[in-house]
Each structure stands twice: as C-alpha cells, then as structure tokens.
Amino acid sequence: MNPSSHASRPISTAMSRQLIGTRGQLTSSMGTQAAQGVALGTTVNVSERPVTQQGMRGMKTAAGPSRQVQDSSYYVGVLHNKVNELEAEITELDNEVRQHNRAMNEFGGLRRRHETLLAEVRGLEGTLADYNLAMDKARASTDPAELDAYVVEFEGKNRRLAEEVDRVFVLKKQKDDETKQLERQIEALREQAQRKINALGPTELERYDGLLARSHELTRQRDEVLAKLEAAKAKEASDGGRQLSHAEAYDALSRKLARLEKDETNATEELAIWEIEDPKEALARLKQRIETQSKEVKSLDGVAKDLEEQIATTKKQIAELDAENEADGGRAKTEGEKYEKLRKRDEEMTEFIHSFDETKASTLEDQRQTQDTIVALLEHVSQGLEHENNMPSQQQLREMRDEATFKERQLESSQQTTLRLLQEKKQREAELAKIDNLDEKIQIELASLEKKMGVMRADMIEFDDLDGLRRRAAATMSALSRLLKEYQGRKETIRLQASQVSAKYEDLKAKINASEAHKTLTDLEAKLKTYAQTIFQLQEYVDTKSRQTDYKQLKENCNHLVDNLNAIAKKRNME
C-alpha cells in the first residue's frame, strides 16, 4: 500500500479518540522505551497511521504531517535517558577516582618497597665486596694480622667520619638557629621601618619618596664612579707596568753604560789589531783573541751545563716529593683500589671465558706449527748425520779455524783503518772549508765592527754631555713627580667617593634583602628545587618500572616458540 494514500484518508472517530494521548510504544530520541500510562495502553493500528514504513526516524514524505500530540511522558522519557547517562558518567568518574586513589596508594607502597630493596641491595653489594676481598686475600695467602690492621684502620676512619658528620650537623644546626634569629631581627626592623613610613605625614612621605629616588640616582652614579675607578686602576697598573722607577732606570742605564764601555774596549783592541802593518803579527793577535773568546764561551757553556744539571736535579726532587704526596694520598684510596682490582679481575675472567674458543684454536694452531718445526729440525739433524762421514779431520779443522781467525783479524784491521782515514778526511775537509770562508767572515766582521764603532762614537758624544743628561733626567723626574701627585690626589678623591657610595649601596642592599618580595622569591626557589627533585625521583621510578615491565623479549620468545610448534605440527601432518 502506498503511504501517501493513508495521508489522504479521513481519520475515524474511534481512531481520533485513540489519538488523544500519544502513539503506543512511543520511543524517545535515544531509542529507549517511554514511560507507560493509561493512554499509552490503548491499542493502535500502526498500519493506518499517517507515518512512513521506516518509523519515526525513517524517510518522510514532503507533504506528510508531523507528530500531532507531544505530551509530558515523552519529555519524561527524555529526562530519564539523560539522568541515566549522567548516572553512568558519574559512576565512571567515581571508578576512575577510586582507581586513581588506589594507584596512588600502590605507588606510595611500591616506592617505599623500592627504597627498602635499594637499601638492601646496597648492603648486599657491600657484603659481596667484603666477601670478594676476603677471597682475594685468601687466594693471596694474606696474613690475618694484616686483615685485622685493615679492619682497625677502617673502623678508625669510620669513627672519625662519624665524628666529623656529627660536628657538621651541630654546626649546621647552630648556623640555622643564627640565621633564623637574624631573619627575625631583619623582619622586626622591616616592620619597624614600615610602621615609621606609615606614620609619616604627606609632606614627610613626599620627602621620603624624593630621598628614595635620590638613593636610586646615587646608586646609578656610584656604579658609574666605580666603573671609572676600575678603568683608572687598570690604566695606572698598565702605566706602572710599562714605566720603571728611577732606581730601576738608573740600574738599567748603568748596565748599558758598562756594556758599551766593554764594547768600546773590544772595538779599540780590534782596531789596534787591524792597524798593525805586519799581516802575520795581526793574524797571530787575531787568533789569540779568538782563542780567548772561545775559552770564555766554553766557560759560559760549562756554567750553563751546571745550571741545567741543577735544574734537572731540582725537578727530580720535586717529582719524588710529588710521588710521595701521591703515595700518601693513595693510602686513603686503598679500599676503592682493591674494589677496582676485583672488578678488573672479574672482567678479565669474563673476557677469558668469552674468548676461550678463539684462544683454544690459536693454541692448537701454535702446536701444529711447533710440530712442523720439530719435524723440519729432525730432518735437518738426519741430514747432518748422513754428512758426518764426509766431515774433515781435526787437523784440517784446526787449520781452517786458524785461517778464518787470521782473515777476521785482517778484516777488522782494514775496517778500522778505513774508518780512521774517513774521519781524518772529514776533519781536513772541514778545516779547508773554514779556511776558505775565513776571509769572507773577516770582511763581514770588520764591516759590523765599523758600524758598531760609529754607533758607539755617537753614543759617546751624547754621553759626554753630562749636563744635558742631568737636565733631561731632572725634567723627566719632575714631570713624573707631578703626574704621581696628581694621580694620588685623584685616587684619594675617588676612594672617598667610593666609600660613601658603598655605604649607601650596603644600606639599600640590606633593605632589599629585608623586603617581602625577596623572601617570597627565596621560598619559591626552594619549592622549585623540591618539585624538581620530586619529578626526577618519579621519572627514575617510571623508567625503572618501564624496564621491569618490558615485554618485547617475552613476546619474541613466545612468537619463536609458536613458530617452532607450527613447524613441528606441519612436519607431522606431512608425514
């Protein structure tokens, strides 16, 4: 039947009376059954209703009527559904809260259990280290008296450490009490200052604000003055490092004068040598002078070697003292070193077990090579026994040995003669090279000496003017004295200004430390540190539990076992 035909029919009286309530078995929008009533129990012929065959949610005709009557039961059903949803959500939230609380309780218990087990593990590690040390001493056949001495030494160290810890704890407690007392005093002073500020009148309060602004301005000026003072100090230090005092300048000039006088004497002697007309006598004088200078150089070399030996001896003594100090400091680390030795020995044993197959193979290969070598040696011995009948007589052997000895002596004598001749040849060649280069060296040395003489003559002319030197020295001294007095005056002025500004700065710093914001920031910083430590501990606990609940290896083993079982089953089916 076409649904549109039902829409065009008139509704009968009985049907109209039945439709006063609502449609039977009406469902809400969520699909649950609506509330029941007297009107809801009336029989309704659904096939004659002006709706589609698909129900209330199905397809509708464009001209079909909508719902005619919507009574309170419909909305009661909707409310019931919403209430049920809210109750389900509340139940779910309650379950989540209970689960969260249970997890938190379990977390606290597991955390305490973790700490207990960690302490137990650390104790067992210490016991294991003691057992390993005892086993090591037993294997090394250590005297029990030595072990008793170690025990006494460790007990003394532990006792001293405990006393030190107690002393530090008492000192910390005293410092904490002093700090709290100072904080209370600071708080009282701050409250007193605040009361005084609150008691000020408008004029005085305005004056206080002006003084506070003036304090900030002075603080800024103080910073600028301190920066200038530091720059002046740096400049003064650099000037003092570059400029010598008058006494040091006098000593430097005296040394320079002595050196120049010595150079003048040497130049005069060399000039006297070169003014000699007889070349042989001049050459002899020059050789004598060169020999004298060579002796002086050798003596200075000897002094330098002695100093080097002294330096080496001193360094050796310092190294020995450092070694002794390290040995003294190393006694305190005996326990750690023993534990490290035990650990290394355990690693060596583990490495030996892992590399046993390779070591065994290499050992077998060495045995095989040794056997081959023994076989080759036996063959060589057998060949020697075969040639025994062909050996020369004792007389022939003695003659051959004598001849070989004579030839070796001749060879050694010839080699020694050859080496000696080669050395003499090198010496003669070196002497010839020196003689060939002597003329050029003499010319170069003469030119350099002439230049030095010119410089020395100019310096002598300058040094002859003693009055001029005195005037220049006096002018320099007066200028330096004037600058020194000026810098000293500036230094005193800046020092006074800096002391005043520093006092004001300390007062302001004390006020800032006594402020409520400073205390609040300090408390927040302590809380942040506590939170960071808690987060780190929780993260460490989570990582530990993640490692303990790692199921990947177990999953791989199960998959591997299942694959093996499947392969066995397939093989049996095929058989």
HELIX and SHEET records of a PDB file:
HELIX    1   1 PRO A    3  SER A    8  1                                   6    
HELIX    2   2 THR A   13  GLN A   18  1                                   6    
HELIX    3   3 ALA A   39  GLY A   41  5                                   3    
HELIX    4   4 VAL A   46  GLU A   48  5                                   3    
HELIX    5   5 SER A   72  ARG A  139  1                                  68    
HELIX    6   6 PRO A  144  ALA A  199  1                                  56    
HELIX    7   7 PRO A  202  ARG A  242  1                                  41    
HELIX    8   8 HIS A  246  TRP A  274  1                                  29    
HELIX    9   9 PRO A  279  ARG A  331  1                                  53    
HELIX   10  10 THR A  334  HIS A  354  1                                  21    
HELIX   11  11 PHE A  356  GLU A  386  1                                  31    
HELIX   12  12 HIS A  387  ASN A  390  5                                   4    
HELIX   13  13 GLN A  394  ASP A  464  1                                  71    
HELIX   14  14 LEU A  466  ASN A  513  1                                  48    
HELIX   15  15 GLU A  516  GLN A  548  1                                  33    
HELIX   16  16 LYS A  552  MET A  574  1                                  23    
END                                                                             
